[in-house]
Amino acid sequence: MAAIDTLQVFQALNSSPNARLVHSAELGDGLSAALWTNHHDAQEYEAPSHHTLSCYIAGGTGTFRRGQPGHKGGPDKLCILPADHESGWVINGDIRLAHLYFSAEQFALGCVTLLDREPREMQLREQTFLEDPLQAQRFRQLLNLNWDEPAERVLTSSLAHDLISHTLLSQVGMRQGLRLKGGLAAHQRRQLVEFIDNQLAEPMSLGQMAGLCALSEYHFARMFRVSFGLPPHQYVLARRLSRARELLRGTALPLGEIALACGFASASHFTNRFKQILGGTPGEYRQAFLP
């Protein structure tokens, strides 16, 4: 995802004289977070390219969405603002709120891995002042972590992923009246997901995957991206890191064995890629989940 200061929702708040950025961080993996305060303000969001999850931490009882003055915010109320949505907000009094921004690529990956659906078929539903105690608790846990501390960055990233996964599982629905053109057929997608997940410990080539679909590498790569929302190599890397996180949390396997089980040539290569994407080392990630 683009740098946090280029995200439209972030920019809208950051340009307001009444809003103040308390803290922000890019968490890696297409995720960013910010904590804001605001006071007697009005905001407009117009078709951002990214998705936003919002949680009111304090205040907000005088805040409402334009056109819905009888529906007010408050502590632990959540809003889901999909990419391409438009909304206007009136802030009366003080408010403290947290934002989690995530990219269209992360949405696409979640649709495939969590829902087994093509991302183009799915849409994130707008929600205003949703009550979801578990999500509110996750947001508060996120705020209690030090986003600048490398040893906590992996736990921060994991909480952010949990927030997004819960949102996708509960707030994503089918697009109505959509006729898909191009992309891979449903049976091809399922075959590819199964093949990739069964081959994570082994080298994989674009030609192998293209051969499963009886396509040239060029056409396969283009159609894969249309269907999955990201190129094949990024999808495979995301699945390898997901498997690695499962093994780090649930087993005591040495890092070298986890690296090989997830298709990395060495423990050092695994560590470098893990830290590049998640902001911390595999050892720090494992330590964060110890009781």
C-alpha positions as CSV (number, residue, x, y, z in Angstrom):
1,M,0.0,0.0,0.0
2,A,1.1,3.6,-0.5
3,A,2.7,5.6,2.3
4,I,0.3,6.5,5.1
5,D,0.5,10.2,4.4
6,T,-0.8,9.7,0.9
7,L,-4.0,7.8,2.0
8,Q,-7.1,9.9,1.3
9,V,-8.8,9.4,4.7
10,F,-5.5,10.1,6.5
11,Q,-5.0,13.2,4.4
12,A,-8.5,14.5,5.0
13,L,-8.0,14.5,8.8
14,N,-4.4,15.6,8.6
15,S,-5.4,18.7,6.7
16,S,-8.0,19.8,9.2
17,P,-7.0,22.5,11.7
18,N,-9.2,20.9,14.4
19,A,-7.9,17.3,14.1
20,R,-4.6,16.3,15.6
21,L,-2.6,13.2,14.8
22,V,-1.5,11.6,18.1
23,H,0.5,8.8,16.5
24,S,0.7,6.7,13.2
25,A,2.6,3.8,11.9
26,E,3.0,1.7,8.7
27,L,2.7,-1.8,9.9
28,G,3.8,-3.6,6.7
29,D,1.7,-6.0,4.6
30,G,-0.5,-3.2,3.3
31,L,-1.6,-2.1,6.7
32,S,-1.3,1.3,8.5
33,A,-2.7,2.6,11.8
34,A,-3.3,6.1,13.2
35,L,-4.7,7.6,16.4
36,W,-6.5,10.9,16.2
37,T,-8.2,13.5,18.3
38,N,-10.7,16.0,16.9
39,H,-12.9,18.8,18.1
40,H,-15.9,20.6,16.4
41,D,-15.1,19.6,12.9
42,A,-16.7,18.5,9.6
43,Q,-15.1,15.9,7.3
44,E,-15.8,14.6,3.8
45,Y,-14.3,11.3,2.4
46,E,-14.6,10.9,-1.4
47,A,-13.8,7.6,-3.0
48,P,-10.6,6.6,-1.2
49,S,-8.5,3.9,-2.8
50,H,-8.1,2.1,0.5
51,H,-10.4,0.6,3.1
52,T,-10.7,2.1,6.7
53,L,-11.8,0.6,10.0
54,S,-12.5,3.2,12.7
55,C,-13.1,2.8,16.4
56,Y,-14.1,5.6,18.8
57,I,-11.9,5.4,21.8
58,A,-13.4,8.3,23.8
59,G,-16.1,10.9,23.2
60,G,-17.9,11.1,19.9
61,T,-21.4,11.2,21.4
62,G,-22.1,14.4,19.4
63,T,-20.7,12.9,16.2
64,F,-23.0,11.9,13.4
65,R,-22.9,11.0,9.7
66,R,-24.3,13.7,7.4
67,G,-27.9,12.8,6.6
68,Q,-28.2,10.7,9.7
69,P,-28.4,13.2,12.6
70,G,-30.3,10.9,14.9
71,H,-27.6,8.2,14.8
72,K,-24.7,9.3,17.1
73,G,-21.3,7.8,17.9
74,G,-19.8,7.0,21.3
75,P,-16.9,5.0,22.9
76,D,-16.3,1.6,21.3
77,K,-18.5,2.4,18.3
78,L,-17.0,1.2,15.0
79,C,-17.3,2.4,11.4
80,I,-16.4,0.5,8.3
81,L,-15.5,2.7,5.3
82,P,-14.9,0.8,2.2
83,A,-12.7,2.0,-0.7
84,D,-14.7,4.1,-3.2
85,H,-17.3,5.1,-0.6
86,E,-18.4,8.7,0.0
87,S,-19.4,10.1,3.3
88,G,-19.6,13.3,5.3
89,W,-19.3,13.6,9.1
90,V,-20.1,16.3,11.7
91,I,-18.1,16.2,14.9
92,N,-19.6,18.1,17.8
93,G,-17.5,18.2,20.9
94,D,-14.4,16.1,21.5
95,I,-13.5,12.7,20.0
96,R,-10.5,10.3,20.2
97,L,-10.5,7.7,17.5
98,A,-8.3,5.0,16.0
99,H,-8.1,4.2,12.3
100,L,-6.8,1.0,10.6
101,Y,-6.2,1.4,6.9
102,F,-5.7,-1.6,4.6
103,S,-5.1,-1.9,0.9
104,A,-7.3,-3.4,-1.9
105,E,-4.6,-6.1,-2.1
106,Q,-5.1,-7.1,1.5
107,F,-8.9,-7.2,0.9
108,A,-8.3,-9.4,-2.2
109,L,-6.0,-11.8,-0.3
110,G,-8.6,-12.1,2.5
111,C,-11.4,-12.9,0.1
112,V,-9.4,-15.7,-1.4
113,T,-7.8,-17.2,1.7
114,L,-10.7,-16.7,4.2
115,L,-13.8,-16.8,2.0
116,D,-12.6,-18.9,-1.0
117,R,-14.2,-16.3,-3.3
118,E,-12.9,-14.2,-6.1
119,P,-12.4,-10.6,-4.8
120,R,-14.3,-9.1,-7.7
121,E,-17.4,-10.9,-6.5
122,M,-17.2,-9.4,-3.0
123,Q,-17.7,-6.0,-1.5
124,L,-17.1,-4.6,2.0
125,R,-20.3,-3.3,3.5
126,E,-20.4,0.2,4.9
127,Q,-21.3,0.3,8.6
128,T,-21.9,3.3,10.8
129,F,-21.5,3.1,14.6
130,L,-21.5,-0.7,14.6
131,E,-21.3,-2.4,18.1
132,D,-18.8,-5.2,18.2
133,P,-17.2,-5.6,21.6
134,L,-14.5,-8.0,20.4
135,Q,-13.4,-5.6,17.6
136,A,-13.4,-2.7,20.0
137,Q,-11.2,-4.8,22.4
138,R,-8.8,-5.5,19.7
139,F,-8.5,-1.8,18.8
140,R,-7.7,-1.0,22.5
141,Q,-5.1,-3.8,22.6
142,L,-3.6,-2.3,19.5
143,L,-3.4,1.1,21.1
144,N,-1.7,-0.3,24.2
145,L,1.3,-1.5,22.1
146,N,4.3,0.6,21.2
147,W,4.1,0.8,17.4
148,D,7.7,2.1,17.2
149,E,9.2,-0.8,19.1
150,P,10.4,-3.5,16.7
151,A,9.8,-6.3,19.2
152,E,6.1,-5.3,19.4
153,R,5.6,-4.6,15.7
154,V,4.8,-8.2,14.9
155,L,2.2,-8.4,17.6
156,T,0.8,-5.1,16.3
157,S,0.6,-6.5,12.8
158,S,-1.0,-9.7,14.0
159,L,-3.7,-7.7,15.8
160,A,-4.3,-5.7,12.7
161,H,-4.7,-8.8,10.7
162,D,-7.2,-10.2,13.2
163,L,-9.2,-7.0,12.9
164,I,-9.3,-7.3,9.1
165,S,-10.1,-11.0,9.2
166,H,-13.0,-10.5,11.5
167,T,-14.3,-7.7,9.3
168,L,-14.0,-9.8,6.2
169,L,-15.8,-12.8,7.8
170,S,-18.7,-10.7,9.1
171,Q,-19.0,-7.6,6.8
172,V,-18.3,-8.8,3.3
173,G,-21.1,-9.7,0.9
174,M,-21.7,-10.6,-2.7
175,R,-21.9,-7.8,-5.2
176,Q,-25.4,-7.7,-6.7
177,G,-25.9,-7.9,-10.5
178,L,-22.3,-8.4,-11.3
179,R,-21.2,-10.1,-14.5
180,L,-17.5,-11.0,-14.4
181,K,-15.4,-10.8,-17.5
182,G,-12.0,-12.3,-17.8
183,G,-10.0,-13.9,-15.0
184,L,-9.8,-17.6,-14.0
185,A,-12.8,-19.9,-13.7
186,A,-13.9,-20.9,-10.2
187,H,-12.5,-24.5,-10.6
188,Q,-9.2,-23.1,-11.8
189,R,-8.9,-20.8,-8.7
190,R,-9.7,-23.7,-6.3
191,Q,-7.2,-25.9,-8.0
192,L,-4.5,-23.3,-7.8
193,V,-5.2,-22.5,-4.1
194,E,-5.0,-26.2,-3.3
195,F,-1.8,-26.7,-5.4
196,I,-0.1,-23.7,-3.8
197,D,-0.9,-24.6,-0.2
198,N,0.3,-28.2,-0.8
199,Q,3.5,-27.0,-2.4
200,L,4.6,-24.3,0.0
201,A,7.7,-26.2,1.0
202,E,8.8,-26.7,-2.6
203,P,10.0,-24.3,-5.3
204,M,7.1,-23.2,-7.6
205,S,7.4,-21.7,-11.0
206,L,5.0,-19.6,-13.0
207,G,5.1,-22.2,-15.7
208,Q,3.8,-24.9,-13.3
209,M,0.9,-22.8,-12.2
210,A,0.1,-21.7,-15.7
211,G,0.2,-25.4,-16.9
212,L,-2.5,-26.3,-14.4
213,C,-4.8,-23.8,-16.2
214,A,-3.5,-24.7,-19.7
215,L,-2.5,-21.1,-20.3
216,S,0.7,-19.3,-21.3
217,E,2.7,-17.7,-18.5
218,Y,1.9,-14.3,-19.8
219,H,-1.9,-14.8,-20.0
220,F,-1.9,-16.8,-16.7
221,A,-0.1,-14.0,-14.8
222,R,-2.6,-11.4,-16.1
223,M,-5.7,-13.5,-15.4
224,F,-4.3,-14.5,-12.0
225,R,-4.0,-10.9,-11.0
226,V,-7.5,-10.1,-12.3
227,S,-9.0,-13.0,-10.1
228,F,-6.8,-12.8,-7.0
229,G,-6.1,-9.1,-6.9
230,L,-2.3,-9.5,-6.7
231,P,0.4,-11.1,-8.8
232,P,1.2,-14.8,-8.4
233,H,4.6,-14.3,-6.6
234,Q,3.0,-12.0,-4.0
235,Y,0.2,-14.4,-3.3
236,V,2.6,-17.3,-2.9
237,L,4.8,-15.2,-0.5
238,A,1.7,-14.2,1.5
239,R,0.7,-17.9,1.9
240,R,4.2,-18.9,2.9
241,L,4.3,-16.2,5.6
242,S,0.9,-17.1,6.8
243,R,2.0,-20.8,7.2
244,A,5.1,-19.6,9.0
245,R,3.1,-17.5,11.4
246,E,0.9,-20.6,12.2
247,L,4.0,-22.7,12.9
248,L,5.7,-20.0,15.0
249,R,2.6,-19.7,17.2
250,G,1.6,-23.3,17.4
251,T,4.9,-25.3,17.4
252,A,8.4,-25.3,18.9
253,L,10.1,-26.1,15.6
254,P,13.5,-24.5,15.1
255,L,13.5,-21.5,12.7
256,G,15.5,-23.4,10.2
257,E,12.9,-26.2,9.9
258,I,10.1,-23.6,9.7
259,A,12.0,-21.8,6.9
260,L,12.3,-25.0,4.9
261,A,8.7,-26.1,5.6
262,C,7.5,-22.7,4.1
263,G,9.7,-22.7,1.0
264,F,12.6,-20.4,2.1
265,A,16.1,-21.4,1.2
266,S,17.6,-20.7,4.6
267,A,16.7,-19.4,8.0
268,S,18.4,-16.1,7.1
269,H,16.4,-15.7,3.9
270,F,13.2,-16.5,5.9
271,T,14.1,-14.0,8.6
272,N,14.9,-11.2,6.1
273,R,11.6,-11.7,4.2
274,F,9.6,-12.0,7.5
275,K,11.0,-8.8,8.9
276,Q,10.7,-6.9,5.6
277,I,6.9,-7.7,5.4
278,L,5.9,-7.9,9.1
279,G,8.4,-5.4,10.7
280,G,10.0,-7.9,13.2
281,T,11.9,-11.1,13.2
282,P,10.4,-14.6,13.5
283,G,11.9,-15.0,16.9
284,E,10.3,-11.7,18.1
285,Y,7.0,-12.9,16.6
286,R,7.2,-16.2,18.5
287,Q,8.1,-14.4,21.7
288,A,5.2,-12.1,21.5
289,F,2.8,-15.1,21.6
290,L,4.4,-17.0,24.5
291,P,2.1,-17.1,27.5
